[in-house]
Amino acid sequence: MNAFDQYLSHVKRVTELLKLSPEESKVFLEPDRIIEKKLRVMVEGVAVELPAYRVQFSNARGPYKGGIRFHPAADLDEVKALAAMMAVKCAVVGIPMGGGKGGVTFNPKSATPEEIKTISRAFVGAMHEHLGPDLDVPAPDVYTNAEVMGVMLDEYEKILGKSAPATFTGKPLSLGGIPGRDTATAMGGAFVLEAYLQEKKLTTKGLRVAVHGFGNAGATVATLLYERGFKIVGIADSKGSVMSQQGLNPEVFIAIKNNHQSIRDVYCKGAVCDEGKLQAEGVTLGESNDVLVMDTDVLIPAALDGVITKEVASQIKAKVVVELANGPTTAEGDLELERRGISVIPDVLANAGGVTVSYFEWIQGRTGKMLKRDEVNESLKEVMHTAWSDVSKIATEHGSPYRLSAFVLAAERILQAKRDRGFS
């Protein structure tokens, strides 16, 4: 299945559970608008045309909201699926925004910083009439960041001839960004996990956690949970994994990652590893995906999509999976985890901290009222705990798994907004 087919498989289950009419189902099947452009830019001294997309899926609940990714594999199916999932995500956490997503098909790793800025400006030049604080509010995504958002905001404001800070979120603090956006995805995931454990009356002290993916979100959530008394027993990056039932201190591995090394390099230099240190700390080194099936209580996929296949799901030992990445579980993997009774806190809830804090930044841009980091985190906690309660309530009412329950919640909220607009 491609990314949009995966999304459609979830919609099909919602349609059957809620007995939606064909007209109601159509709301979740077709985007409001697909915008395709060609960006004519210079890359490595050569004039090229780069495919660029912006999919606006649903604005029933508010302006379209979603990231812009720079990636060689970005295509219309992927962007359309991510835009649809953003509409669901915003509805799950109850913020008044819709779903959008953008992408440019190229490899940013082969481009210079100046070329990336040129491409960023070209994207806004091509798309500006479809963007705006009341229309469509982009944010960073894969291989884009605060700097890219700053350049895009600058280009947009030059075209408009006026200030418009609420048009982009995830911006630098100097341009109206918000404290806490850098940790929001991980912080939101930690808050949802805590809410789940509180409901189940489970203690966090010593609860074992394995994190697959040690980029910003994975490293941050590992640190947040470690500070809260969880035991981090496994971490993985693209080069391999480190596992120990004695527990790992994430800060040790963050320090070496900041030096552009792999987490395995804490114990090894090239192919030569310090066996005494490994034995003393009870550490086993493995492949990246070994973390997915290791002995742990909580598994947090925080990197790639599609890593929990049916085969992997059949071997998972964790009692709960918290999806910090987008789409880490395939449709077949999801059914296998459901069959085995393993709880999945789905991406549309678990990683919604990012878009929630982006919403706070949007409000800040519109009102000029600045927020402090502790205020942002406290508001985020309230949103995420409430969202968990709402999803859990539907799961109890319908006897449905949490992913289906989250989609049901989103569908009900989006359809209610459509009805209140006169849709019948």
Residue pairs with C-beta under 8 A, 6 or more apart in sequence:
1 9
1 330
1 331
2 77
2 78
2 81
3 77
3 78
3 80
3 81
3 82
3 305
3 327
4 77
4 78
4 80
4 81
4 84
5 331
6 81
6 327
6 330
6 331
7 81
7 84
7 85
8 29
9 331
10 331
10 403
10 404
10 407
11 25
11 28
11 29
11 407
13 404
13 407
14 20
14 28
14 404
14 407
14 408
14 411
15 25
15 28
17 398
17 400
17 404
17 408
18 408
18 411
18 412
20 411
20 415
24 415
27 58
27 60
27 414
27 415
27 418
28 84
28 411
28 414
31 55
31 56
31 57
31 58
31 80
31 83
31 84
32 56
32 57
32 58
32 59
33 55
33 56
33 130
34 53
34 55
34 56
34 76
34 80
35 53
35 54
35 55
35 56
35 127
35 130
36 51
36 52
36 53
36 76
37 51
37 52
37 53
37 126
37 127
38 49
38 50
38 51
38 52
38 126
39 49
39 50
39 51
39 52
39 104
39 119
39 122
39 123
39 126
40 47
40 48
40 49
40 122
41 47
41 48
41 50
41 115
41 118
41 119
41 122
42 48
42 115
42 118
43 50
43 106
43 110
43 111
43 115
43 119
44 110
44 111
44 115
48 106
50 104
50 105
50 106
50 119
50 122
51 75
51 104
51 105
52 102
52 103
52 104
52 105
52 122
52 123
52 126
52 127
53 74
53 75
53 76
53 79
53 101
53 102
53 103
53 104
54 68
54 79
54 100
54 101
54 102
54 127
54 130
54 136
55 76
55 79
55 80
55 82
55 83
55 100
55 101
55 102
56 64
56 83
56 98
56 99
56 100
56 130
56 136
57 64
57 80
57 83
57 84
57 86
57 87
57 98
57 99
57 100
57 101
58 64
58 84
58 87
58 98
58 99
58 414
59 98
60 98
60 414
60 417
60 418
60 421
61 87
61 90
61 91
61 96
61 97
61 98
61 413
61 414
61 417
62 90
62 95
62 96
62 97
62 98
63 97
63 98
63 132
63 133
63 134
63 135
63 136
63 137
64 83
64 97
64 98
64 99
64 100
64 135
64 136
64 137
65 86
65 90
65 97
65 98
65 99
65 100
65 136
65 137
65 139
65 355
65 358
65 359
65 362
66 82
66 83
66 86
66 99
66 100
66 101
66 102
66 138
66 139
66 141
66 355
67 82
67 101
67 102
67 138
67 139
67 140
67 141
67 142
67 144
67 170
68 101
68 102
68 103
68 104
68 123
68 138
68 139
68 140
68 141
68 144
68 148
68 152
69 79
69 101
69 102
69 103
69 104
69 141
69 142
69 143
69 144
70 103
70 104
70 106
70 108
70 116
70 119
70 142
70 143
70 144
70 148
71 103
71 105
71 106
71 107
71 108
71 142
71 143
72 105
72 106
72 107
73 105
74 103
74 104
74 105
74 142
75 103
75 105
78 103
79 101
79 102
79 103
80 101
81 327
82 101
82 141
82 326
83 99
83 100
83 101
84 99
85 99
85 326
85 327
85 347
85 348
86 98
86 99
86 100
86 101
86 355
87 98
87 99
87 410
87 414
88 99
88 348
88 406
88 407
88 410
88 414
89 99
89 347
89 348
89 349
89 351
89 352
89 355
89 410
90 96
90 97
90 98
90 99
90 352
90 355
90 359
91 409
91 410
91 411
91 413
91 414
92 348
92 349
92 352
92 387
92 390
92 391
92 406
92 409
92 410
93 349
93 352
93 355
93 356
93 383
93 384
93 387
94 383
94 386
94 387
94 390
94 413
95 355
95 356
95 359
95 383
97 137
97 355
97 359
97 362
100 136
100 137
100 138
101 141
102 123
102 127
102 138
102 141
103 141
104 119
104 123
106 119
108 116
108 143
109 143
111 119
116 148
117 148
117 151
120 144
120 148
120 151
120 152
120 155
121 151
121 152
121 154
121 155
123 152
124 131
124 152
124 155
124 156
124 159
125 155
125 159
128 155
128 156
128 159
128 160
130 136
131 137
131 138
131 156
131 167
132 164
132 167
133 164
133 166
133 167
133 362
133 365
133 366
137 166
137 167
137 168
137 169
137 358
137 362
138 149
138 152
138 167
138 168
138 169
139 149
139 168
139 169
139 170
139 354
139 355
139 358
140 146
140 148
140 149
140 170
145 170
146 170
146 171
146 172
146 177
147 172
149 168
149 169
149 170
149 171
149 172
149 175
150 171
150 172
150 174
150 175
152 168
153 164
153 165
153 167
153 168
153 171
153 175
156 164
156 167
156 168
157 163
157 164
165 171
165 175
165 176
165 365
166 176
166 362
166 364
166 365
166 366
167 365
169 177
169 178
169 181
169 358
169 359
169 361
169 362
169 365
170 177
170 181
170 358
170 361
171 177
171 361
173 179
176 361
176 364
176 365
177 361
178 357
178 360
178 361
178 364
178 371
178 376
179 371
179 372
179 373
179 376
180 187
180 357
180 373
180 376
180 377
180 380
181 354
181 357
181 358
181 361
181 376
182 216
183 220
183 224
184 353
184 354
184 356
184 357
184 358
184 376
184 380
185 216
185 217
185 220
185 324
185 351
185 353
185 354
186 216
186 217
186 218
186 220
186 221
186 224
186 302
186 324
186 353
187 220
187 224
187 353
187 377
187 380
188 350
188 351
188 352
188 353
188 354
188 356
188 357
188 380
188 384
189 217
189 221
189 300
189 322
189 324
189 350
189 351
189 353
190 221
190 224
190 225
190 228
191 353
191 380
191 381
191 384
191 385
192 322
192 345
192 349
192 350
192 384
192 385
192 387
192 388
193 225
193 298
193 320
193 322
193 345
193 350
194 204
194 228
195 384
195 385
195 388
195 389
196 320
196 343
196 345
196 388
196 392
197 203
197 204
197 207
199 388
199 392
204 225
204 228
204 229
204 230
205 229
206 229
206 230
206 231
207 229
207 230
207 231
207 297
207 298
208 230
208 231
208 233
208 245
208 295
208 296
208 297
208 298
209 222
209 225
209 230
209 231
209 232
209 233
209 234
209 296
209 297
209 298
209 299
209 300
210 232
210 233
210 234
210 235
210 243
210 291
210 292
210 294
210 296
210 298
210 299
210 300
210 318
211 218
211 221
211 222
211 232
211 234
211 235
211 236
211 291
211 300
211 302
212 218
212 236
212 288
212 289
212 291
212 292
212 299
212 300
212 301
212 302
212 303
212 307
212 328
213 236
213 237
213 301
213 302
213 303
213 304
213 324
213 325
214 222
214 235
214 236
214 237
214 253
214 257
214 263
214 302
214 303
215 237
215 302
215 303
217 302
217 324
217 325
217 351
218 235
218 300
218 302
218 303
218 324
219 250
219 253
219 254
219 257
221 300
221 302
221 324
222 232
222 235
222 250
223 250
223 251
223 254
225 232
226 232
226 249
226 250
230 298
231 247
232 247
232 248
232 249
232 250
233 243
233 244
233 245
233 247
233 248
233 294
233 295
233 296
234 241
234 242
234 243
234 244
234 248
234 290
234 291
234 294
234 296
235 241
235 242
235 248
235 250
235 253
235 263
235 291
236 242
236 263
236 288
236 289
236 290
236 291
236 303
237 257
237 262
237 263
237 288
238 262
238 288
238 303
239 262
239 263
239 264
239 288
240 262
240 263
240 264
240 285
240 286
240 287
240 288
241 263
241 264
241 285
241 286
241 287
241 288
241 289
241 290
241 291
242 248
242 253
242 263
242 264
242 266
242 267
242 283
242 284
242 285
243 283
243 284
243 285
243 286
243 290
243 291
243 294
244 281
244 282
244 283
244 284
245 282
245 295
246 281
246 282
248 283
252 266
253 263
253 266
256 262
256 263
256 265
256 266
257 263
264 285
267 273
267 274
267 277
267 278
267 283
267 285
268 274
268 285
273 285
277 283
278 284
278 285
289 307
289 312
291 299
292 299
292 301
292 307
292 308
292 312
292 315
292 316
293 312
293 315
293 316
293 317
294 317
295 317
296 317
296 318
297 318
297 319
297 320
298 318
298 319
298 320
298 321
298 322
299 316
299 318
299 320
299 321
299 322
300 321
300 322
300 323
300 324
301 307
301 308
301 321
301 323
301 324
301 325
301 328
301 329
302 324
302 325
303 325
303 328
304 325
304 328
305 325
305 326
305 327
305 328
306 327
306 328
306 329
306 330
307 325
307 328
307 329
308 316
308 321
308 328
308 329
308 330
308 333
308 334
308 337
309 330
309 332
309 333
310 330
310 332
310 333
310 335
310 336
312 333
313 329
313 332
313 333
313 334
313 336
313 337
313 340
313 342
314 336
314 340
316 337
316 340
316 342
318 342
319 342
319 343
320 342
320 343
320 344
320 345
321 329
321 337
321 342
321 343
321 344
321 345
322 345
322 350
323 329
323 344
323 345
323 346
323 347
323 350
323 351
324 347
324 350
324 351
325 347
325 351
326 347
326 351
327 347
328 347
329 337
329 344
334 344
334 401
334 403
337 344
338 344
338 401
343 401
343 402
344 401
344 402
344 403
345 388
345 402
346 402
346 403
346 406
348 403
348 406
348 407
348 410
349 387
349 388
349 391
349 402
349 406
352 384
352 387
353 380
353 384
356 380
356 383
356 384
357 376
357 380
360 371
360 376
360 379
360 380
363 369
364 370
364 371
371 379
390 409
391 402
391 405
391 406
391 409
392 402
392 405
394 400
394 405
394 406
394 408
394 409
395 401
395 402
395 405
398 404
398 405
398 408
400 408
415 423
